[in-house]
Amino acid sequence: MFFRGAALLGLLSLVHPFPAKTLLDGSAQPCADVKETTSGVPGVHVYAFNATKIPAIRKSLFVLDSLDWESGDPDAMRAAAVEYSRLLPLVRRARNLGYAMSNGNGDFEIMVPQMDSVLVFGEAKMPGEPFYYSSRVVGATGQEEVRVVLLMCNQQLL
């Protein structure tokens, strides 16, 4: 009886293997037009989420992306600051797949289960900036490693 059970378990492990993992090998980089440094941005808090299970975060990021605060419009800048204040608690409360902080070179690594859409969100406190963040959705299916570059200038208020 024991051998039958062991054989059945062995057969099931072949049919239903443990979920494969993907390494998100990333870097938080400053704007391309910033020449003070050639290294990445250290101290960025990086979160990985199942993109299909965080609609509130995706909606908040969409709102921030749709605001035209880069033109210097004060109303848009205030709206962006309010939305960003809503976003951070959502990010911190949501169940994530993994978390890392970028090292002195701006590099980070997060191991996640393989899935179609992983939202990678990075945020940091930058002196003189009301907010400093970047996000990307990447596919993590069928690959052992996915390279992620978070451009920390895209959403930076200038």
Backbone hydrogen bonds in HBPLUS format (Angstrom, degrees):
<---DONOR---> <-ACCEPTOR-->    atom                        ^
c    i                          cat <-CA-CA->   ^        H-A-AA   ^      H-
h    n   atom  resd res      DA  || num        DHA   H-A  angle D-A-AA Bond
n    s   type  num  typ     dist DA aas  dist angle  dist       angle   num
A0005-GLY N   A0001-MET O   3.05 MM   4  6.36 162.8  2.08 153.8 158.0     1
A0006-ALA N   A0002-PHE O   2.93 MM   4  6.18 159.2  1.97 151.0 156.9     2
A0007-ALA N   A0003-PHE O   2.88 MM   4  5.98 154.6  1.94 142.4 149.6     3
A0008-LEU N   A0004-ARG O   2.84 MM   4  6.05 158.3  1.89 150.2 156.2     4
A0009-LEU N   A0005-GLY O   2.92 MM   4  6.12 160.4  1.96 147.6 153.0     5
A0010-GLY N   A0006-ALA O   2.92 MM   4  6.10 157.6  1.98 145.3 151.6     6
A0011-LEU N   A0007-ALA O   2.91 MM   4  6.12 154.8  1.97 147.1 153.9     7
A0012-LEU N   A0008-LEU O   2.88 MM   4  6.12 160.4  1.92 151.7 156.9     8
A0013-SER N   A0009-LEU O   2.98 MM   4  6.20 149.5  2.07 146.1 154.1     9
A0014-LEU N   A0011-LEU O   3.13 MM   3  5.26 132.1  2.37  98.1 110.8    10
A0015-VAL N   A0011-LEU O   3.12 MM   4  6.46 151.7  2.20 147.0 154.9    11
A0016-HIS N   A0012-LEU O   2.75 MM   4  5.78 167.2  1.76 156.8 160.5    12
A0114-GLN N   A0020-ALA O   3.01 MM  94  5.86 152.7  2.09 154.6 148.4    13
A0022-THR N   A0112-VAL O   2.70 MM  90  5.36 160.9  1.74 163.3 170.2    14
A0112-VAL N   A0022-THR O   2.86 MM  90  5.36 170.4  1.87 156.0 158.1    15
A0023-LEU N   A0144-GLU O   2.83 MM 121  6.10 171.4  1.84 139.0 140.4    16
A0146-VAL N   A0023-LEU O   2.81 MM 123  6.19 158.6  1.86 163.9 165.8    17
A0024-LEU N   A0110-ILE O   2.70 MM  86  5.07 173.2  1.71 155.8 157.7    18
A0110-ILE N   A0024-LEU O   3.04 MM  86  5.07 150.6  2.13 133.0 142.3    19
A0025-ASP N   A0146-VAL O   2.89 MM 121  6.00 151.8  1.97 149.8 158.5    20
A0148-VAL N   A0025-ASP O   3.03 MM 123  6.09 155.2  2.10 131.6 135.9    21
A0026-GLY N   A0108-PHE O   2.84 MM  82  5.15 161.9  1.87 154.0 157.1    22
A0108-PHE N   A0026-GLY O   2.94 MM  82  5.15 156.8  1.99 130.0 130.1    23
A0027-SER N   A0148-VAL O   2.92 MM 121  6.47 139.1  2.09 154.2 166.9    24
A0150-LEU N   A0027-SER O   2.89 MM 123  6.21 159.8  1.93 152.6 159.3    25
A0028-ALA N   A0106-GLY O   2.71 MM  78  4.97 159.9  1.75 142.6 147.8    26
A0041-VAL N   A0028-ALA O   2.70 MM  13  5.37 163.1  1.72 144.2 149.2    27
A0029-GLN N   A0150-LEU O   2.83 MM 121  6.04 159.7  1.87 152.4 159.3    28
A0152-MET N   A0029-GLN O   2.80 MM 123  5.81 156.3  1.85 163.8 172.1    29
A0034-VAL N   A0031-CYS O   3.17 MM   3  5.34 165.9  2.19 107.8 111.5    30
A0040-GLY N   A0105-ASN O   2.97 MM  65  4.92 132.9  2.20 120.1 120.3    31
A0043-GLY N   A0102-SER O   3.09 MM  59  5.15 157.1  2.15 131.3 128.6    32
A0102-SER N   A0044-VAL O   2.90 MM  58  5.13 156.9  1.95 139.9 146.3    33
A0045-HIS N   A0123-GLU O   2.84 MM  78  5.33 158.0  1.89 163.7 157.5    34
A0123-GLU N   A0045-HIS O   2.92 MM  78  5.33 151.2  2.00 142.0 150.6    35
A0046-VAL N   A0100-ALA O   2.76 MM  54  5.24 169.1  1.77 174.9 171.6    36
A0100-ALA N   A0046-VAL O   2.90 MM  54  5.24 151.2  1.99 149.7 155.8    37
A0047-TYR N   A0121-PHE O   2.77 MM  74  5.24 163.6  1.79 156.9 161.8    38
A0121-PHE N   A0047-TYR O   2.89 MM  74  5.24 163.1  1.92 153.1 158.8    39
A0048-ALA N   A0098-GLY O   2.94 MM  50  5.25 154.1  2.01 153.7 150.2    40
A0097-LEU N   A0048-ALA O   2.64 MM  49  5.32 160.7  1.67 149.4 154.9    41
A0049-PHE N   A0119-LEU O   2.86 MM  70  5.10 153.6  1.93 143.7 152.6    42
A0119-LEU N   A0049-PHE O   2.87 MM  70  5.10 150.2  1.96 143.5 150.1    43
A0053-LYS N   A0050-ASN O   2.95 MM   3  5.59 158.1  2.00 122.0 128.8    44
A0051-ALA N   A0117-SER O   3.07 MM  66  5.44 156.9  2.12 132.7 136.7    45
A0058-ARG N   A0054-ILE O   3.11 MM   4  6.41 169.0  2.12 160.3 163.5    46
A0059-LYS N   A0055-PRO O   2.87 MM   4  5.98 155.3  1.93 146.2 153.0    47
A0060-SER N   A0056-ALA O   3.02 MM   4  6.19 158.9  2.07 142.7 148.3    48
A0061-LEU N   A0057-ILE O   2.92 MM   4  6.18 159.9  1.96 154.2 159.6    49
A0062-PHE N   A0058-ARG O   2.93 MM   4  6.12 150.2  2.02 143.0 151.5    50
A0063-VAL N   A0059-LYS O   2.92 MM   4  6.25 156.1  1.98 150.4 156.6    51
A0064-LEU N   A0060-SER O   3.00 MM   4  6.30 163.4  2.03 150.1 154.1    52
A0065-ASP N   A0061-LEU O   2.89 MM   4  6.10 156.4  1.95 146.4 153.3    53
A0066-SER N   A0062-PHE O   2.92 MM   4  6.10 136.5  2.11 143.3 154.9    54
A0066-SER N   A0063-VAL O   3.15 MM   3  5.14 128.7  2.43  94.5 108.1    55
A0067-LEU N   A0063-VAL O   3.21 MM   4  6.41 127.5  2.50 145.6 157.4    56
A0072-GLY N   A0069-TRP O   2.95 MM   3  5.44 161.8  1.98 115.4 121.1    57
A0077-MET N   A0073-ASP O   2.95 MM   4  6.20 152.7  2.03 153.0 161.8    58
A0078-ARG N   A0074-PRO O   2.91 MM   4  6.13 157.2  1.97 148.2 153.5    59
A0079-ALA N   A0075-ASP O   2.96 MM   4  6.15 160.7  2.00 146.0 151.7    60
A0080-ALA N   A0076-ALA O   2.88 MM   4  6.04 151.3  1.96 142.7 150.5    61
A0081-ALA N   A0077-MET O   2.99 MM   4  6.22 155.5  2.05 144.9 151.3    62
A0082-VAL N   A0078-ARG O   2.96 MM   4  6.24 156.7  2.02 150.8 157.0    63
A0083-GLU N   A0079-ALA O   2.93 MM   4  6.12 161.8  1.96 147.5 152.8    64
A0084-TYR N   A0080-ALA O   2.86 MM   4  6.01 158.8  1.91 149.5 155.4    65
A0085-SER N   A0081-ALA O   3.05 MM   4  6.21 147.7  2.16 138.8 147.3    66
A0086-ARG N   A0082-VAL O   3.13 MM   4  6.50 133.8  2.36 138.9 151.1    67
A0086-ARG N   A0083-GLU O   3.03 MM   3  5.02 129.6  2.30  94.5 108.4    68
A0087-LEU N   A0083-GLU O   2.88 MM   4  6.17 147.3  1.99 146.1 156.2    69
A0088-LEU N   A0084-TYR O   3.21 MM   4  6.39 166.6  2.23 159.2 157.0    70
A0090-LEU N   A0087-LEU O   2.98 MM   3  5.20 116.4  2.40 104.3 120.6    71
A0091-VAL N   A0087-LEU O   2.95 MM   4  6.25 156.4  2.01 158.3 165.9    72
A0092-ARG N   A0088-LEU O   2.98 MM   4  6.20 163.1  2.01 155.2 159.5    73
A0093-ARG N   A0089-PRO O   2.96 MM   4  6.03 144.1  2.09 144.3 152.6    74
A0094-ALA N   A0090-LEU O   3.02 MM   4  5.96 143.5  2.16 145.4 153.7    75
A0103-ASN N   A0107-ASP O   2.90 MM   4  5.46 156.7  1.95 147.4 151.1    76
A0106-GLY N   A0103-ASN O   2.86 MM   3  5.12 162.4  1.89 115.0 120.7    77
A0115-MET N   A0140-ALA O   3.07 MM  25  5.22 131.7  2.31 103.0 112.7    78
A0140-ALA N   A0115-MET O   2.93 MM  25  5.22 149.9  2.02 166.0 175.2    79
A0118-VAL N   A0138-VAL O   2.79 MM  20  5.29 161.1  1.83 157.0 163.7    80
A0138-VAL N   A0118-VAL O   2.86 MM  20  5.29 160.5  1.90 148.0 151.5    81
A0120-VAL N   A0136-ARG O   2.72 MM  16  5.29 173.7  1.72 170.4 171.3    82
A0136-ARG N   A0120-VAL O   2.91 MM  16  5.29 147.0  2.02 144.9 155.4    83
A0122-GLY N   A0134-SER O   2.85 MM  12  5.36 170.9  1.86 166.4 167.3    84
A0134-SER N   A0122-GLY O   2.94 MM  12  5.36 146.1  2.06 150.4 154.7    85
A0124-ALA N   A0132-TYR O   3.06 MM   8  5.68 153.9  2.13 162.3 166.2    86
A0129-GLU N   A0126-MET O   3.01 MM   3  5.48 158.2  2.05 143.2 141.8    87
A0154-ASN N   A0151-LEU O   3.40 MM   3  6.14 160.4  2.44 121.5 124.4    88
A0156-GLN N   A0153-CYS O   3.16 MM   3  5.05 167.9  2.17 108.7 112.0    89
